[in-house]
Amino acid sequence: MKRNLILSMAISLFLVGGLHAQDQQPQRPNMQERAKKQLETLTKELSLTKDQVTKVEAINKEFDTKREAAFKSAGDDRAGMREKMMTMEKEKTAKIEKILTPDQVKKYKAYLEKLAAERKNRGGGFGGPGGQGGPGGQK
């Protein structure tokens, strides 16, 4: 009886410790949270008008829908998926640039370059360290 009680307590502590460790892992924001944060940043950095904010929101929603469809249809073709994502990102950037003033376009390009540099320094993403398929990443 004592042995079963001790064994039960040990298993309980193990399970609770594992759950606690999972709680401490940072959660990655979902697409909608990222789009909202990006929109807030763009609004501030580029001094977007209310009309521009509305248009950027619509563009984000359009490309979120396209991105989700591409993920579903890609299967295990990571190279094809990466190519689709890069093409979609270029299309999205072009659409956003069309609604910006020339000064805002310069600031937007600088913002995108800064993001690219941060991604490169972080080394994440598909195939990079910590990214899916990369060293230490998800398989």
N, C-alpha and C positions, 0 to 999 in steps of 0.2 A: 504494500500500500504506500509506504513512504517512498519507495523507489518510483512508483508511478507518479506521485505528486511532484517529486523533484524533476522527473523527466518532462512532465507537463509544464512546469515552471520554466525550465530551460528552453523548451520549444517556444513558449509564449514570449520570453525575452528575445529570442532570436528573431521571431516574426515582427515584434514591435520595433526592434532595432533596425531591421530592414526597411520597414515602412517609414521610420523617422529619417533614414538616410535618403530615401526617395523624395521626401518632402523638401529636403535641402537643395535638391538639384534645381537650377534656374529653369523656369519655363520659357520656351521660345514663344514669342508672340505669334498669333495666327495672322493670316493674310489681311484680314479686315483691320486688326490692330496696327499692323505695319503700315497699311495704306493710310489710316487715320493719322498716325504719327508723322508719316512722310508729308501728308497734306498740311499738317500744322507747321512743320519745318519749312516747307515751300512757301506757305502763306507768310511766314515771318521773314525768311531769307529774301524772297523776291517781292515782298509787299504786294501780294496778289489782291485784286479787287474781289468783291463778292461774286461778280459774274464769272471771273476766272476760277474762283474756288469751286463754283458749281460745275463749270466745264471740266476741271481737273478731276473732280469726284466722278463725273460721268465716264471719263476716259479710264480711270482706275477700275470702275465696275466693269466696263467693257472688257478690259484686258484680264481682270480676275476671272471672268467667265471663260475667256479663251484659254487662259492658263490651266484652269481646272479641266477643261475638255482635253487639252494636250496631255496632261498628266494621266488622265484615264485611258487615252488611246495609245500612249507610248509603250506600255508594258515594261519590258526589261531593256529596251533600247535607250541606254543613257546618252550615247553620243547623238542620236537623233533628237532626243529630248533637249539636250543642251543647245543644239543648233536651232530648234524651234523657239526656245526661250530667248536666245540672243536676237533672233529675227523679230520676235514679238516686242522685245524691249526697245529695239531700234524704232519700230513702228509707233510704239507708245511715246517715246521721246519726241519723235517728229510731230505727232499730234499735239503734244503739250507745247512744243515750241511754236506751233502755229497760232496759239492763243496768247502768246507772250509778246511783250514789247521787245525791241532790239536790246535794250539794257537788261531786261529780265532774262533774255536768252543767254547773254554772257554770264550772268550770275548762275543760271541754271546749269550751264555747261561746267562752270567751276564747281558747283555743288556735286554734279555727277562724277567729276574727276576726283573730288575729295572722297566720295563713297567708294570709288574703284580702288583708290590707294588704301583706304581702311580695310577693304576686303582682302586686298593683296597682303597687307601687313598681318592681318588676322590669319590668313592662310586657310580659311575654311572653304566651304562650298563643295560641290560635287568633285570627288577625287582628291581634294586637298587634305592636309593633315586635319583630322577631326571632322572632315566632311564624309558624306556617304561614300563608302568604297575606298577611302583613304586610310592611312595609318592611324589607328586609334578610332576610326569612325565606324559607323554602322555598316553592316554588310547586307 
